[in-house]
Amino acid sequence: MFEEGRHGGLKDAAVSADVLYEEISREAMADEAGFDFHRGVLAYAARPEAPGFEPGEAGPKRLVVPASLADAGNLGTVIRTAVAFGADGVLLEAGKGADVYSRKAIRASATAVFRLPIYEVDDLAVALGSFREAGGVVLGTSLNEKAAALPSVKAGERTAVLLGAEKDGLSAELESACDELVYLPMASGMDSLNVAATASIVLYELFGRGD
């Protein structure tokens, strides 16, 4: 769909590629998109089928695990950050948290949800156990007193990073599935950040620095 009177070049490209399109008003576009701010282009596509999670040698080596994030904007931003800092897979628990292919998540991800495998499993703890059995190390963000300060932690060749929801963090079961818990040292009495901000710092330190 295109907003009337805009994107003539894209319309020509659609015709050349034999892609059907429709022109609609700005108001109708906002209704379709679900929010008033848009760039005048909207596409519908079939929901991608989740690949099977195989944590062996051919599986992901840098895995990001947003555990039951309820806010689709945060989820999309975390996945955008994961792609930016070199993750090669995202692991989610099916039916828990926001829909990774919701409009808000896709928009917040800046298309990153289509740039790496999104694995959806029935049980995160079981899947992470399989990842560890395949030689992976599982790190989880936590305020647990046993957690180590992030600067002292290094990612291994095969590492999964768990990020919990802001209100409740990781469940006791998921913390138990981790090899090590990490926290961000902070000043002025603060103990936590928005999960998307946390992901940016943690994934840069573990995956993005190139150390």
Backbone hydrogen bonds, N-H to C=O, Kabsch-Sander energy under -0.5 kcal/mol:
donor,donor_aa,acceptor,acceptor_aa,energy
2,F,22,E,-2.6
3,E,40,G,-2.3
4,E,24,I,-2.5
6,R,3,E,-1.7
11,K,7,H,-2.0
12,D,8,G,-2.2
13,A,9,G,-2.0
14,A,10,L,-2.4
15,V,11,K,-2.3
16,S,12,D,-2.4
17,A,13,A,-2.0
18,D,15,V,-1.3
19,V,14,A,-3.2
20,L,18,D,-0.5
24,I,2,F,-2.6
29,M,25,S,-2.3
30,A,26,R,-2.2
31,D,27,E,-1.9
32,E,28,A,-2.3
33,A,29,M,-2.8
34,G,30,A,-2.1
35,F,30,A,-0.6
38,H,36,D,-0.6
42,L,1,M,-2.2
54,E,52,G,-0.9
59,G,56,G,-1.7
63,L,61,K,-0.5
63,L,159,T,-2.6
64,V,89,G,-2.3
65,V,161,V,-3.2
67,A,65,V,-0.8
67,A,163,L,-2.6
68,S,66,P,-0.9
72,A,70,A,-0.6
75,L,71,D,-2.3
76,G,72,A,-2.7
77,T,73,G,-2.1
78,V,74,N,-2.6
79,I,75,L,-2.1
80,R,76,G,-2.2
81,T,77,T,-2.3
82,A,78,V,-2.4
83,V,79,I,-2.2
84,A,80,R,-2.2
85,F,81,T,-1.9
86,G,83,V,-1.4
87,A,82,A,-2.8
88,D,62,R,-2.5
89,G,62,R,-0.8
90,V,117,P,-2.1
91,L,64,V,-2.5
92,L,90,V,-0.5
92,L,119,Y,-2.9
94,A,92,L,-0.6
94,A,121,V,-2.7
96,K,93,E,-1.9
98,A,69,L,-3.4
100,V,98,A,-0.6
102,S,99,D,-1.9
106,I,102,S,-2.5
107,R,103,R,-2.4
108,A,104,K,-2.6
109,S,105,A,-1.9
110,A,106,I,-0.6
110,A,107,R,-1.2
111,T,106,I,-1.4
112,A,109,S,-1.5
114,F,111,T,-1.9
115,R,112,A,-2.0
119,Y,90,V,-3.2
119,Y,117,P,-0.7
120,E,51,P,-0.5
121,V,92,L,-2.7
127,A,123,D,-2.2
128,L,124,L,-2.9
129,G,125,A,-1.9
130,S,126,V,-1.9
131,F,127,A,-2.0
132,R,128,L,-2.3
133,E,129,G,-2.2
134,A,130,S,-1.4
135,G,132,R,-1.9
136,G,131,F,-2.3
137,V,158,R,-2.7
139,L,137,V,-0.5
139,L,160,A,-3.2
140,G,180,E,-2.0
141,T,162,L,-2.1
142,S,182,V,-2.7
147,A,144,N,-2.3
148,A,181,L,-3.0
150,L,183,Y,-2.6
152,S,149,A,-1.9
153,V,150,L,-2.2
159,T,61,K,-2.9
160,A,137,V,-2.8
161,V,63,L,-2.7
162,L,139,L,-3.2
162,L,160,A,-0.5
163,L,65,V,-2.4
165,A,67,A,-0.6
165,A,169,G,-0.7
169,G,165,A,-2.4
175,E,171,S,-2.6
176,S,172,A,-1.9
177,A,173,E,-0.8
178,C,175,E,-1.4
179,D,138,V,-2.6
180,E,138,V,-1.6
182,V,140,G,-2.7
183,Y,148,A,-2.2
190,M,187,A,-1.6
198,T,194,N,-2.7
199,A,195,V,-2.4
200,S,196,A,-1.8
201,I,197,A,-1.8
202,V,198,T,-2.9
203,L,199,A,-2.7
204,Y,200,S,-1.5
205,E,201,I,-2.4
206,L,202,V,-2.4
207,F,203,L,-2.6
208,G,203,L,-1.5
208,G,204,Y,-0.5
209,R,204,Y,-1.3
